[in-house]
Amino acid sequence: MGDGSNRRSSSIEDYMRAIYGLAERGEAVTNTSLAGRLEVSPSSASGMVTKLAQQGLVEHVPYRGIELTAEGLQLARSVLRRHRLIETYLVSELGYTWDEVHTEADLLEHVMSERLVERIAAKLGDPVRDPHGDPIPAPDGSVEEMSTALLDELPAGAVGEIARVWDTDPELLRFLAERSITIGDRVEVVERQPFGGPVVVKIGPAPEAATHALGTTIAQALSVTVR
């Protein structure tokens, strides 16, 4: 994925990761959604998108919004590889908790050489998932896909394993950690409360599974591999 000698600016890399992240979640990629994701003004987002289009990294697709070109997709996955490997290293080797690593990785992903990134990957045994369950792109840009569904979409009686946490909000991650809810846990949907109420679930191995009533924000942040 390159040796870093021709690396793009940190702002371009941030936009590439943001565009990829919105699309990965199935959300519309527009100047407005990018502005919200990156906490910049819509005019700033519009100006950068124009710049990215001029460099052949994105294109505007009628009725679909902003999409990455093949070159843009490769760049975005290169940034994501760095970001997610850094997060994994911080948790695995330096004792960080999963709610502490996103901001650190945001800073480090722009300055680490590709050689150091690959040394980290080798040290960790070439992981394919980061601490939040996000897929880590391979050096060639390929991604190992998983078939999952949001917890919020599952009917009562569904059983599976928590595969991914989409939200990087430290408070949300701490909420989960305080309740010992993490990647790989067995989850069973017990009941869906009506009128937008919480999803009642059992998490953990039976018969010790703990019962939780999870609101919409949490239920829409957890992806589950259904058995």
N, C-alpha and C positions, 0 to 999 in steps of 0.2 A: 504493500500500500504506500510505497514511497519511503525515501530516507529522511524526509523533513527539510531538505535543502530548498525546495520550492514551496514551502508551506504558505498557505494563505494567511491573511491577517486574522487576529483573534476575533474581531467583530464578524468577519465573513464566516468563520468556523462556528461562532455562536448561532448565527442565522441558519446555517446548514443543519445544525443539530436540532434547532427549534422547529424548522420545517419538517424534518424527518419525524420528530417526536409527535407533532400534531397529526401527521398522516398515519403514523403507526397506531395511534389511538383511534383513528377513523374520524377525526374532527376536520372540519373545513379549514383549509389553509388560506387565509386572506390577510390583507394588510392589518386589519383590525385584530384578528386572532394572534398574529405575530406580535403586534404591539403589546397586547396583553400578556403574552407568554414571556416576552423579553423586558417588559416594563419600560417601554419607550413610547414616544408619541406616534400616532398613526402616520404623520408626515415623515418621520424618521424611518419608519418601517417601509413606507412606500418608496422613499429614495434609495434605500438599500436593496429592495427587491428589483428596482430598475437596474441598479448596478450589477446585481447577480445575473439578471437576464442578459445584460450586455456581455458578461463574461461566459455565457453559455452554461450556467449552473442551474438556472430555473427557467420555466416558461409558464405563461398564463394560458390555461386551458379553459375555453368557454364552458360556463356552467359548472366547472369543477374547481376553479381557483388556481392557486400556485402549486406547481409540481416540480420536483427535481428532475433534471435531465440525467442521462446515464452518468455523465461526469460528476454532476452534483450529488447523485446517490452514492457514488464511490467515495467522494470527499466526506459526505455526512457520516458514512459508516466508518471511515478512518478516524474521524473525531470521536465517534461513539466508542470505538475500540479502545482508544486511549482513556476516555472518561471512565468507562466501565471497568477496565483493568485496574485503573488507579483506585477506584472505590473498593474493588475486591482486595487489592493489596493492603489498603489502609485498615480494612476490617480483619483480614486474615493474619497479617504480619505485625501490625502496629497497634492493635487493640482498640481501634475506633469502633463506635457503635454505628448501626446503619443509618441513624438519623444525623450523624455528624459528617458524612463523607461527601455529600453532593457539592457543597460549597467549596470544599478543598479541591475536589476533582475539577470543578469549573476553572479554578486558577491554574492548576498544574497541567491540564490537558494541552495548554497552548505553548508550554515551555519545554516539555520533555521531548528528548530526541526519540526517533523511532527505535534506535538501538536499545535505549533504556526501556522503552515500552516492551520490546520483545524479550529482553532479559527478565522483566517482571512476569510476562506471560509464562516463560519457561520455569521460573521459580515457583509459580503457582500451579504448574502442571497443565497449562493451556486450558483454563476453565472456559466453559461456554455460557455460563450465567453469572451475573454479578450478585451482590448480597440482596438485591431487591427482586431477583428473578428475571431481570432484563437480559436478553440475549447479547452476548459479546460477539461482534462480527469477527470472522477469521481474518488472517492477514490478506487473503485475496478478496475480502469484502463480502463473502457469503455469510448468511445468517441461518442458524438452526432454528426453524420454525416449530412452534408447538400449537396444538389445537386446544384452545381454552375458551371459556365463557366467563363473563363478569358474574360475580356472585349475585349481583342485583338482578340478573336475568334468569336465575335458576329457579325451578319450581320446588315446592315442598317435596321432600323425599329424596332429592338429588344428593349424591355423595361424590366427593372427589378430594383433590389435594390442592392446597393453595400454591399456585405456581408463580405468581407475580404480584408486586405492589406497584401500581402505576403512579401514585402520588409521591412527590419528593418532599412534601411539607414535613419538616422535622417534628412538628407537634403531632401530626397524624401517625408518623412512624413511632414516636414515643408512646402514643396511646396504644398501639398494637403491642409494642414490646412490654409495656406494663401489664398487659393481659396475657402475655406469653403466646401471642399469635404471630407466627412466622412462616417463612417459606417451607413447604414440604409437609405442613400439618394437615391431617385428615379433617375435612369439614363436611358436615351433614346439615342440609337445610331442614329445619324442623317445622317452621311456620313462616308465612309471609303475612304480616299485619296489613289490614286493608287501609285504604285512603292515604297511601304514602307513608304508612308506619314502618317500623323497623323490620329487618329480616332476622328471625330468631334462628340461631345456628348452634350446633354442638361442634366444638373444635378440640381435637386431640384424640388419642386412641381410646376406644371403649374398654372398660366401662368408666374410665376416669375423665372422659371428655367433659369440658366445661361448657356451660350454656351461656351464650352472649346474645344480646339484642343489638344489632348493628344498624345504624342509620344509613341513609342513602349515600352520603359522602364516602363512608367506609365501604359499603357494599359495591359501589361503583369504582372503587380503587383496587379491589382484589380480583385477580383472574384465577380461575380454578380449572384444573384438568379433571374432567368428569369421568368417573369410572363406568 
